[in-house]
Amino acid sequence: MEERWKDKHIVFFDGECGVCNFWVQWILERDRNDQFMFASLQSEFGQKFLSERGLETKQFNTMYLWKPNSYYLIKSRAVLKIADLLGGIYKLSVVGKLMPTFLSDKIYDKISENRMKLSAQKCFLPDQHQKKKFIEV
């Protein structure tokens, strides 16, 4: 495990999705405690993560949050954990944990199904500081 990200929370996302890239940028701008790193699911690192866990390696409609040697979360639970970790007003997302996972994941899946329609593909170019937060740029 590489030293620079062993204590970080790693967000795996669809690197070809405009909505996903928007949310990566959103997290980057709010990550004041430098606790997140990012990897696209299409990258070699992302594919290894998926394969090692027996997860789907061809469809990229699920976001994962991984804390090495601790846990990984998917879909709505990953989103809620990210908000919690960002802190401040985003901690209010804890209310979302009151909703059963099957229901919050159903909402997540509906958004995921329509994500390409929701946002035109936009190219996100990280700045020098942000590039350091990506595994495989």
QUIGIPE-V847835 format. One record per residue. N is the residue number from 1. RES is the residue in one letter. SS is DSSP state (alpha for helix, beta for strand, coil for the rest). PSI is psi in degrees with one decimal (NA if undefined). Layout:
n=N res=RES ss=SS psi=PSI
n=N res=RES ss=SS psi=PSI
This chain:
n=1 res=M ss=coil psi=132.5
n=2 res=E ss=coil psi=135.5
n=3 res=E ss=alpha psi=-38.6
n=4 res=R ss=alpha psi=-15.6
n=5 res=W ss=alpha psi=8.4
n=6 res=K ss=coil psi=-26.9
n=7 res=D ss=coil psi=11.9
n=8 res=K ss=coil psi=164.8
n=9 res=H ss=beta psi=125.6
n=10 res=I ss=beta psi=125.4
n=11 res=V ss=beta psi=118.9
n=12 res=F ss=beta psi=131.3
n=13 res=F ss=beta psi=165.2
n=14 res=D ss=coil psi=109.1
n=15 res=G ss=coil psi=-9.1
n=16 res=E ss=coil psi=9.5
n=17 res=C ss=coil psi=125.7
n=18 res=G ss=alpha psi=-40.2
n=19 res=V ss=alpha psi=-44.3
n=20 res=C ss=alpha psi=-43.4
n=21 res=N ss=alpha psi=-35.5
n=22 res=F ss=alpha psi=-46.1
n=23 res=W ss=alpha psi=-32.8
n=24 res=V ss=alpha psi=-46.6
n=25 res=Q ss=alpha psi=-40.0
n=26 res=W ss=alpha psi=-45.9
n=27 res=I ss=alpha psi=-44.9
n=28 res=L ss=alpha psi=-43.6
n=29 res=E ss=alpha psi=-21.6
n=30 res=R ss=alpha psi=-1.2
n=31 res=D ss=coil psi=68.8
n=32 res=R ss=coil psi=-22.6
n=33 res=N ss=coil psi=11.7
n=34 res=D ss=coil psi=54.5
n=35 res=Q ss=coil psi=-4.1
n=36 res=F ss=beta psi=148.2
n=37 res=M ss=beta psi=167.3
n=38 res=F ss=beta psi=145.8
n=39 res=A ss=beta psi=134.3
n=40 res=S ss=beta psi=148.9
n=41 res=L ss=coil psi=-23.1
n=42 res=Q ss=coil psi=-17.8
n=43 res=S ss=coil psi=163.6
n=44 res=E ss=alpha psi=-41.4
n=45 res=F ss=alpha psi=-44.5
n=46 res=G ss=alpha psi=-42.1
n=47 res=Q ss=alpha psi=-38.3
n=48 res=K ss=alpha psi=-44.8
n=49 res=F ss=alpha psi=-48.7
n=50 res=L ss=alpha psi=-48.1
n=51 res=S ss=alpha psi=-43.5
n=52 res=E ss=alpha psi=-21.9
n=53 res=R ss=coil psi=4.9
n=54 res=G ss=coil psi=29.9
n=55 res=L ss=coil psi=162.1
n=56 res=E ss=coil psi=128.5
n=57 res=T ss=coil psi=2.9
n=58 res=K ss=coil psi=-23.8
n=59 res=Q ss=coil psi=136.7
n=60 res=F ss=coil psi=41.5
n=61 res=N ss=coil psi=13.1
n=62 res=T ss=coil psi=134.4
n=63 res=M ss=coil psi=141.5
n=64 res=Y ss=beta psi=145.6
n=65 res=L ss=beta psi=123.5
n=66 res=W ss=beta psi=129.2
n=67 res=K ss=beta psi=105.4
n=68 res=P ss=coil psi=137.9
n=69 res=N ss=coil psi=15.2
n=70 res=S ss=coil psi=-66.4
n=71 res=Y ss=beta psi=168.2
n=72 res=Y ss=beta psi=143.8
n=73 res=L ss=beta psi=154.7
n=74 res=I ss=beta psi=161.1
n=75 res=K ss=alpha psi=-127.6
n=76 res=S ss=alpha psi=-33.8
n=77 res=R ss=alpha psi=-33.3
n=78 res=A ss=alpha psi=-44.3
n=79 res=V ss=alpha psi=-46.6
n=80 res=L ss=alpha psi=-39.1
n=81 res=K ss=alpha psi=-40.2
n=82 res=I ss=alpha psi=-47.0
n=83 res=A ss=alpha psi=-42.9
n=84 res=D ss=alpha psi=-43.8
n=85 res=L ss=alpha psi=-31.8
n=86 res=L ss=alpha psi=-28.6
n=87 res=G ss=coil psi=-163.1
n=88 res=G ss=alpha psi=-140.4
n=89 res=I ss=alpha psi=-25.0
n=90 res=Y ss=alpha psi=-18.1
n=91 res=K ss=alpha psi=-19.5
n=92 res=L ss=alpha psi=-16.1
n=93 res=S ss=alpha psi=-14.0
n=94 res=V ss=alpha psi=-25.8
n=95 res=V ss=alpha psi=-32.6
n=96 res=G ss=alpha psi=-23.2
n=97 res=K ss=alpha psi=-14.2
n=98 res=L ss=alpha psi=-22.8
n=99 res=M ss=coil psi=136.1
n=100 res=P ss=coil psi=143.3
n=101 res=T ss=alpha psi=-41.6
n=102 res=F ss=alpha psi=-33.4
n=103 res=L ss=alpha psi=-46.5
n=104 res=S ss=alpha psi=-33.6
n=105 res=D ss=alpha psi=-30.6
n=106 res=K ss=alpha psi=-42.2
n=107 res=I ss=alpha psi=-45.6
n=108 res=Y ss=alpha psi=-47.3
n=109 res=D ss=alpha psi=-37.8
n=110 res=K ss=alpha psi=-43.1
n=111 res=I ss=alpha psi=-43.4
n=112 res=S ss=alpha psi=-41.2
n=113 res=E ss=alpha psi=-32.3
n=114 res=N ss=coil psi=9.6
n=115 res=R ss=alpha psi=-36.4
n=116 res=M ss=alpha psi=-28.6
n=117 res=K ss=alpha psi=-30.2
n=118 res=L ss=alpha psi=-28.6
n=119 res=S ss=coil psi=132.1
n=120 res=A ss=coil psi=145.4
n=121 res=Q ss=coil psi=124.1
n=122 res=K ss=coil psi=144.1
n=123 res=C ss=coil psi=122.6
n=124 res=F ss=coil psi=122.7
n=125 res=L ss=coil psi=110.2
n=126 res=P ss=coil psi=149.0
n=127 res=D ss=coil psi=-179.9
n=128 res=Q ss=alpha psi=-44.2
n=129 res=H ss=alpha psi=-43.6
n=130 res=Q ss=alpha psi=-33.4
n=131 res=K ss=alpha psi=-33.2
n=132 res=K ss=coil psi=-16.2
n=133 res=K ss=coil psi=3.8
n=134 res=F ss=beta psi=135.6
n=135 res=I ss=coil psi=116.0
n=136 res=E ss=coil psi=94.5
n=137 res=V ss=coil psi=NA
